[in-house]
Amino acid sequence: MKNLVTVALLIFIVASIQIQAKLSDVNCGACHMLVDQITWGISQTDPKRTIQVGSFRIMPDGSQRLNEIPFKQSDTHISELLDSACSNPNDYYQTTDELSGRKLYKRQQRRDGKPASMKNVQIGKDSMKMLKFACEGIAEDFDEEITKVFKKKEDNYLYSVCVQTAEVCLEDQLYDVNPEEAEEDGDESEMNGDVKSEADSEDEDSADSKEDEDSADSEDESETEGISNRSEL
Protein backbone atom coordinates (compact mmCIF):
# COMPACT_ATOMS: atom_id res chain seq x y z
CA MET A 1 0.00 0.00 0.00
CA LYS A 2 2.82 2.38 0.90
CA ASN A 3 4.51 1.61 -2.44
CA LEU A 4 1.33 2.55 -4.33
CA VAL A 5 1.07 5.83 -2.42
CA THR A 6 4.72 6.58 -3.15
CA VAL A 7 4.32 5.86 -6.86
CA ALA A 8 1.17 8.00 -7.03
CA LEU A 9 2.98 10.84 -5.28
CA LEU A 10 5.92 10.64 -7.69
CA ILE A 11 3.57 10.68 -10.68
CA PHE A 12 1.84 13.74 -9.27
CA ILE A 13 5.15 15.53 -8.71
CA VAL A 14 6.43 14.73 -12.22
CA ALA A 15 3.12 15.84 -13.76
CA SER A 16 3.24 19.09 -11.78
CA ILE A 17 6.79 19.79 -12.95
CA GLN A 18 5.82 19.13 -16.58
CA ILE A 19 2.82 21.46 -16.33
CA GLN A 20 4.94 24.22 -14.79
CA ALA A 21 7.56 23.79 -17.51
CA LYS A 22 4.91 23.97 -20.22
CA LEU A 23 3.44 27.09 -18.66
CA SER A 24 6.82 28.84 -18.49
CA ASP A 25 7.06 32.53 -19.34
CA VAL A 26 9.12 31.88 -22.47
CA ASN A 27 6.62 29.33 -23.89
CA CYS A 28 3.73 31.68 -23.22
CA GLY A 29 5.69 34.60 -24.71
CA ALA A 30 6.54 32.53 -27.79
CA CYS A 31 2.86 31.80 -28.34
CA HIS A 32 2.10 35.52 -28.05
CA MET A 33 4.69 36.20 -30.77
CA LEU A 34 3.30 33.48 -33.02
CA VAL A 35 -0.29 34.73 -32.75
CA ASP A 36 0.82 38.34 -33.24
CA GLN A 37 2.68 37.51 -36.45
CA ILE A 38 -0.14 35.44 -37.97
CA THR A 39 -2.86 37.91 -36.98
CA TRP A 40 -0.90 40.80 -38.47
CA GLY A 41 -0.21 38.85 -41.67
CA ILE A 42 -3.91 38.12 -42.14
CA SER A 43 -4.86 41.75 -41.48
CA GLN A 44 -2.43 42.96 -44.16
CA THR A 45 -3.85 40.68 -46.87
CA ASP A 46 -6.17 42.07 -49.54
CA PRO A 47 -9.67 40.86 -48.57
CA LYS A 48 -10.64 40.73 -52.26
CA ARG A 49 -7.90 38.27 -53.12
CA THR A 50 -9.16 34.73 -53.71
CA ILE A 51 -7.72 31.27 -54.25
CA GLN A 52 -9.12 28.26 -56.05
CA VAL A 53 -9.64 25.13 -53.95
CA GLY A 54 -11.04 21.73 -54.74
CA SER A 55 -10.16 19.04 -57.25
CA PHE A 56 -8.16 19.98 -60.33
CA ARG A 57 -9.12 16.67 -61.88
CA ILE A 58 -10.97 17.03 -65.18
CA MET A 59 -14.38 15.39 -65.08
CA PRO A 60 -15.77 13.33 -68.00
CA ASP A 61 -17.82 16.32 -69.12
CA GLY A 62 -14.63 18.44 -69.23
CA SER A 63 -15.41 20.49 -66.12
CA GLN A 64 -13.48 20.86 -62.86
CA ARG A 65 -14.89 21.01 -59.36
CA LEU A 66 -13.22 24.19 -58.16
CA ASN A 67 -14.35 26.85 -55.73
CA GLU A 68 -12.95 30.29 -55.05
CA ILE A 69 -12.53 31.30 -51.41
CA PRO A 70 -10.90 34.32 -49.71
CA PHE A 71 -7.13 33.88 -49.69
CA LYS A 72 -6.51 35.68 -46.37
CA GLN A 73 -7.85 32.85 -44.18
CA SER A 74 -7.22 29.92 -46.49
CA ASP A 75 -5.16 26.86 -45.51
CA THR A 76 -2.45 27.93 -47.95
CA HIS A 77 -2.06 31.43 -46.57
CA ILE A 78 -2.19 30.44 -42.90
CA SER A 79 0.39 27.70 -43.50
CA GLU A 80 2.69 30.27 -45.12
CA LEU A 81 2.26 32.64 -42.17
CA LEU A 82 2.80 29.82 -39.69
CA ASP A 83 6.06 28.83 -41.40
CA SER A 84 7.48 32.36 -40.98
CA ALA A 85 5.84 33.34 -37.67
CA CYS A 86 8.92 32.50 -35.58
CA SER A 87 11.53 34.05 -37.90
CA ASN A 88 11.86 37.49 -36.29
CA PRO A 89 12.34 37.16 -32.50
CA ASN A 90 14.57 40.25 -32.54
CA ASP A 91 11.49 42.36 -33.27
CA TYR A 92 10.58 41.72 -29.63
CA TYR A 93 12.18 42.41 -26.26
CA GLN A 94 11.97 40.88 -22.82
CA THR A 95 10.68 42.83 -19.84
CA THR A 96 9.40 41.99 -16.36
CA ASP A 97 5.91 42.64 -15.09
CA GLU A 98 6.18 44.76 -11.95
CA LEU A 99 3.21 43.13 -10.21
CA SER A 100 3.57 39.43 -11.00
CA GLY A 101 7.32 39.27 -11.66
CA ARG A 102 6.65 37.32 -14.86
CA LYS A 103 8.78 37.77 -17.95
CA LEU A 104 6.88 39.34 -20.82
CA TYR A 105 7.86 39.53 -24.48
CA LYS A 106 6.70 42.64 -26.32
CA ARG A 107 7.30 44.26 -29.67
CA GLN A 108 10.02 46.87 -29.98
CA GLN A 109 7.74 48.91 -32.26
CA ARG A 110 3.99 49.31 -32.03
CA ARG A 111 1.89 47.90 -34.87
CA ASP A 112 0.00 51.19 -35.23
CA GLY A 113 3.25 53.11 -35.79
CA LYS A 114 2.81 55.30 -32.71
CA PRO A 115 5.90 56.00 -30.54
CA ALA A 116 6.40 53.29 -27.93
CA SER A 117 7.19 53.75 -24.27
CA MET A 118 9.47 50.83 -23.38
CA LYS A 119 10.53 50.33 -19.79
CA ASN A 120 12.82 47.77 -18.17
CA VAL A 121 13.97 46.55 -21.57
CA GLN A 122 16.14 43.45 -21.57
CA ILE A 123 17.67 42.28 -24.84
CA GLY A 124 19.94 39.25 -25.01
CA LYS A 125 20.86 36.79 -27.74
CA ASP A 126 20.19 33.78 -25.54
CA SER A 127 16.70 34.89 -24.51
CA MET A 128 15.74 35.59 -28.13
CA LYS A 129 17.06 32.19 -29.22
CA MET A 130 14.96 30.53 -26.53
CA LEU A 131 11.92 32.50 -27.68
CA LYS A 132 12.40 31.39 -31.29
CA PHE A 133 13.00 27.76 -30.29
CA ALA A 134 9.84 27.68 -28.16
CA CYS A 135 7.81 29.31 -30.94
CA GLU A 136 8.99 26.77 -33.51
CA GLY A 137 8.05 23.95 -31.13
CA ILE A 138 4.49 25.25 -30.77
CA ALA A 139 4.13 25.78 -34.53
CA GLU A 140 5.36 22.26 -35.27
CA ASP A 141 3.34 20.47 -32.59
CA PHE A 142 0.04 22.24 -33.24
CA ASP A 143 0.21 23.27 -36.89
CA GLU A 144 -3.09 21.66 -37.91
CA GLU A 145 -4.97 22.87 -34.84
CA ILE A 146 -3.63 26.43 -35.19
CA THR A 147 -4.59 26.49 -38.88
CA LYS A 148 -8.15 25.49 -38.00
CA VAL A 149 -8.35 28.27 -35.41
CA PHE A 150 -7.27 30.99 -37.84
CA LYS A 151 -9.60 29.78 -40.60
CA LYS A 152 -12.48 31.00 -38.45
CA LYS A 153 -13.22 34.57 -37.49
CA GLU A 154 -12.75 34.95 -33.74
CA ASP A 155 -12.52 37.83 -31.30
CA ASN A 156 -9.64 36.37 -29.31
CA TYR A 157 -7.14 34.25 -31.25
CA LEU A 158 -4.65 34.59 -28.40
CA TYR A 159 -6.95 32.76 -25.99
CA SER A 160 -7.94 30.11 -28.56
CA VAL A 161 -4.35 29.28 -29.54
CA CYS A 162 -2.30 29.81 -26.36
CA VAL A 163 -4.79 28.76 -23.67
CA GLN A 164 -7.13 26.28 -25.35
CA THR A 165 -5.00 24.72 -28.11
CA ALA A 166 -1.30 24.78 -27.15
CA GLU A 167 -2.07 25.13 -23.41
CA VAL A 168 1.13 27.11 -22.76
CA CYS A 169 -0.61 30.07 -21.07
CA LEU A 170 -3.19 30.54 -18.37
CA GLU A 171 -5.93 33.06 -19.06
CA ASP A 172 -4.44 35.57 -16.61
CA GLN A 173 -1.08 35.33 -18.42
CA LEU A 174 -2.39 36.89 -21.63
CA TYR A 175 -1.25 40.43 -22.48
CA ASP A 176 -0.89 42.87 -25.36
CA VAL A 177 2.45 42.45 -27.13
CA ASN A 178 2.39 46.11 -28.18
CA PRO A 179 4.26 48.32 -25.69
CA GLU A 180 2.44 51.25 -24.12
CA GLU A 181 2.13 54.39 -26.20
CA ALA A 182 4.62 57.11 -25.28
CA GLU A 183 3.28 60.47 -24.18
CA GLU A 184 3.71 63.23 -26.76
CA ASP A 185 5.63 65.45 -24.36
CA GLY A 186 7.66 62.55 -23.02
CA ASP A 187 11.41 62.77 -23.16
CA GLU A 188 13.53 60.78 -25.57
CA SER A 189 14.56 58.24 -22.94
CA GLU A 190 10.94 57.22 -22.39
CA MET A 191 10.32 56.74 -26.10
CA ASN A 192 13.48 54.74 -26.68
CA GLY A 193 13.29 52.82 -23.43
CA ASP A 194 15.97 51.95 -20.94
CA VAL A 195 17.65 49.37 -23.15
CA LYS A 196 20.41 47.26 -21.69
CA SER A 197 21.89 44.32 -23.55
CA GLU A 198 24.51 41.78 -22.54
CA ALA A 199 27.09 43.67 -24.61
CA ASP A 200 26.20 46.94 -22.89
CA SER A 201 26.84 45.37 -19.48
CA GLU A 202 30.26 44.15 -20.62
CA ASP A 203 31.12 47.60 -22.00
CA GLU A 204 30.10 49.24 -18.71
CA ASP A 205 32.33 46.84 -16.74
CA SER A 206 35.22 47.54 -19.12
CA ALA A 207 34.71 51.31 -18.79
CA ASP A 208 34.64 51.08 -14.98
CA SER A 209 37.86 49.07 -15.02
CA LYS A 210 39.53 51.66 -17.31
CA GLU A 211 38.48 54.49 -14.98
CA ASP A 212 39.97 52.65 -11.99
CA GLU A 213 43.27 52.18 -13.87
CA ASP A 214 43.40 55.86 -14.88
CA SER A 215 42.72 56.88 -11.28
CA ALA A 216 45.49 54.65 -9.98
CA ASP A 217 47.96 56.06 -12.55
CA SER A 218 47.06 59.63 -11.48
CA GLU A 219 47.73 58.77 -7.83
CA ASP A 220 51.11 57.22 -8.72
CA GLU A 221 52.08 60.34 -10.68
CA SER A 222 51.11 62.59 -7.74
CA GLU A 223 53.23 60.55 -5.33
CA THR A 224 56.21 60.65 -7.72
CA GLU A 225 55.98 64.43 -8.05
CA GLY A 226 55.80 64.80 -4.28
CA ILE A 227 58.95 62.73 -3.75
CA SER A 228 60.74 64.71 -6.46
CA ASN A 229 59.86 68.02 -4.81
CA ARG A 230 61.11 66.90 -1.39
CA SER A 231 64.36 65.73 -2.94
CA GLU A 232 64.98 69.16 -4.46
CA LEU A 233 64.40 70.83 -1.08
C-alpha positions in Angstrom: 0.0 0.0 0.0 2.8 2.4 0.9 4.5 1.6 -2.4 1.3 2.6 -4.3 1.1 5.8 -2.4 4.7 6.6 -3.1 4.3 5.9 -6.9 1.2 8.0 -7.0 3.0 10.8 -5.3 5.9 10.6 -7.7 3.6 10.7 -10.7 1.8 13.7 -9.3 5.2 15.5 -8.7 6.4 14.7 -12.2 3.1 15.8 -13.8 3.2 19.1 -11.8 6.8 19.8 -12.9 5.8 19.1 -16.6 2.8 21.5 -16.3 4.9 24.2 -14.8 7.6 23.8 -17.5 4.9 24.0 -20.2 3.4 27.1 -18.7 6.8 28.8 -18.5 7.1 32.5 -19.3 9.1 31.9 -22.5 6.6 29.3 -23.9 3.7 31.7 -23.2 5.7 34.6 -24.7 6.5 32.5 -27.8 2.9 31.8 -28.3 2.1 35.5 -28.1 4.7 36.2 -30.8 3.3 33.5 -33.0 -0.3 34.7 -32.7 0.8 38.3 -33.2 2.7 37.5 -36.4 -0.1 35.4 -38.0 -2.9 37.9 -37.0 -0.9 40.8 -38.5 -0.2 38.8 -41.7 -3.9 38.1 -42.1 -4.9 41.7 -41.5 -2.4 43.0 -44.2 -3.8 40.7 -46.9 -6.2 42.1 -49.5 -9.7 40.9 -48.6 -10.6 40.7 -52.3 -7.9 38.3 -53.1 -9.2 34.7 -53.7 -7.7 31.3 -54.2 -9.1 28.3 -56.0 -9.6 25.1 -54.0 -11.0 21.7 -54.7 -10.2 19.0 -57.2 -8.2 20.0 -60.3 -9.1 16.7 -61.9 -11.0 17.0 -65.2 -14.4 15.4 -65.1 -15.8 13.3 -68.0 -17.8 16.3 -69.1 -14.6 18.4 -69.2 -15.4 20.5 -66.1 -13.5 20.9 -62.9 -14.9 21.0 -59.4 -13.2 24.2 -58.2 -14.4 26.9 -55.7 -12.9 30.3 -55.1 -12.5 31.3 -51.4 -10.9 34.3 -49.7 -7.1 33.9 -49.7 -6.5 35.7 -46.4 -7.9 32.8 -44.2 -7.2 29.9 -46.5 -5.2 26.9 -45.5 -2.4 27.9 -48.0 -2.1 31.4 -46.6 -2.2 30.4 -42.9 0.4 27.7 -43.5 2.7 30.3 -45.1 2.3 32.6 -42.2 2.8 29.8 -39.7 6.1 28.8 -41.4 7.5 32.4 -41.0 5.8 33.3 -37.7 8.9 32.5 -35.6 11.5 34.1 -37.9 11.9 37.5 -36.3 12.3 37.2 -32.5 14.6 40.2 -32.5 11.5 42.4 -33.3 10.6 41.7 -29.6 12.2 42.4 -26.3 12.0 40.9 -22.8 10.7 42.8 -19.8 9.4 42.0 -16.4 5.9 42.6 -15.1 6.2 44.8 -12.0 3.2 43.1 -10.2 3.6 39.4 -11.0 7.3 39.3 -11.7 6.7 37.3 -14.9 8.8 37.8 -17.9 6.9 39.3 -20.8 7.9 39.5 -24.5 6.7 42.6 -26.3 7.3 44.3 -29.7 10.0 46.9 -30.0 7.7 48.9 -32.3 4.0 49.3 -32.0 1.9 47.9 -34.9 0.0 51.2 -35.2 3.3 53.1 -35.8 2.8 55.3 -32.7 5.9 56.0 -30.5 6.4 53.3 -27.9 7.2 53.7 -24.3 9.5 50.8 -23.4 10.5 50.3 -19.8 12.8 47.8 -18.2 14.0 46.5 -21.6 16.1 43.4 -21.6 17.7 42.3 -24.8 19.9 39.2 -25.0 20.9 36.8 -27.7 20.2 33.8 -25.5 16.7 34.9 -24.5 15.7 35.6 -28.1 17.1 32.2 -29.2 15.0 30.5 -26.5 11.9 32.5 -27.7 12.4 31.4 -31.3 13.0 27.8 -30.3 9.8 27.7 -28.2 7.8 29.3 -30.9 9.0 26.8 -33.5 8.1 23.9 -31.1 4.5 25.3 -30.8 4.1 25.8 -34.5 5.4 22.3 -35.3 3.3 20.5 -32.6 0.0 22.2 -33.2 0.2 23.3 -36.9 -3.1 21.7 -37.9 -5.0 22.9 -34.8 -3.6 26.4 -35.2 -4.6 26.5 -38.9 -8.2 25.5 -38.0 -8.4 28.3 -35.4 -7.3 31.0 -37.8 -9.6 29.8 -40.6 -12.5 31.0 -38.4 -13.2 34.6 -37.5 -12.7 35.0 -33.7 -12.5 37.8 -31.3 -9.6 36.4 -29.3 -7.1 34.2 -31.2 -4.7 34.6 -28.4 -7.0 32.8 -26.0 -7.9 30.1 -28.6 -4.4 29.3 -29.5 -2.3 29.8 -26.4 -4.8 28.8 -23.7 -7.1 26.3 -25.4 -5.0 24.7 -28.1 -1.3 24.8 -27.2 -2.1 25.1 -23.4 1.1 27.1 -22.8 -0.6 30.1 -21.1 -3.2 30.5 -18.4 -5.9 33.1 -19.1 -4.4 35.6 -16.6 -1.1 35.3 -18.4 -2.4 36.9 -21.6 -1.2 40.4 -22.5 -0.9 42.9 -25.4 2.5 42.4 -27.1 2.4 46.1 -28.2 4.3 48.3 -25.7 2.4 51.2 -24.1 2.1 54.4 -26.2 4.6 57.1 -25.3 3.3 60.5 -24.2 3.7 63.2 -26.8 5.6 65.5 -24.4 7.7 62.5 -23.0 11.4 62.8 -23.2 13.5 60.8 -25.6 14.6 58.2 -22.9 10.9 57.2 -22.4 10.3 56.7 -26.1 13.5 54.7 -26.7 13.3 52.8 -23.4 16.0 52.0 -20.9 17.7 49.4 -23.1 20.4 47.3 -21.7 21.9 44.3 -23.5 24.5 41.8 -22.5 27.1 43.7 -24.6 26.2 46.9 -22.9 26.8 45.4 -19.5 30.3 44.1 -20.6 31.1 47.6 -22.0 30.1 49.2 -18.7 32.3 46.8 -16.7 35.2 47.5 -19.1 34.7 51.3 -18.8 34.6 51.1 -15.0 37.9 49.1 -15.0 39.5 51.7 -17.3 38.5 54.5 -15.0 40.0 52.6 -12.0 43.3 52.2 -13.9 43.4 55.9 -14.9 42.7 56.9 -11.3 45.5 54.7 -10.0 48.0 56.1 -12.6 47.1 59.6 -11.5 47.7 58.8 -7.8 51.1 57.2 -8.7 52.1 60.3 -10.7 51.1 62.6 -7.7 53.2 60.5 -5.3 56.2 60.6 -7.7 56.0 64.4 -8.1 55.8 64.8 -4.3 58.9 62.7 -3.7 60.7 64.7 -6.5 59.9 68.0 -4.8 61.1 66.9 -1.4 64.4 65.7 -2.9 65.0 69.2 -4.5 64.4 70.8 -1.1 
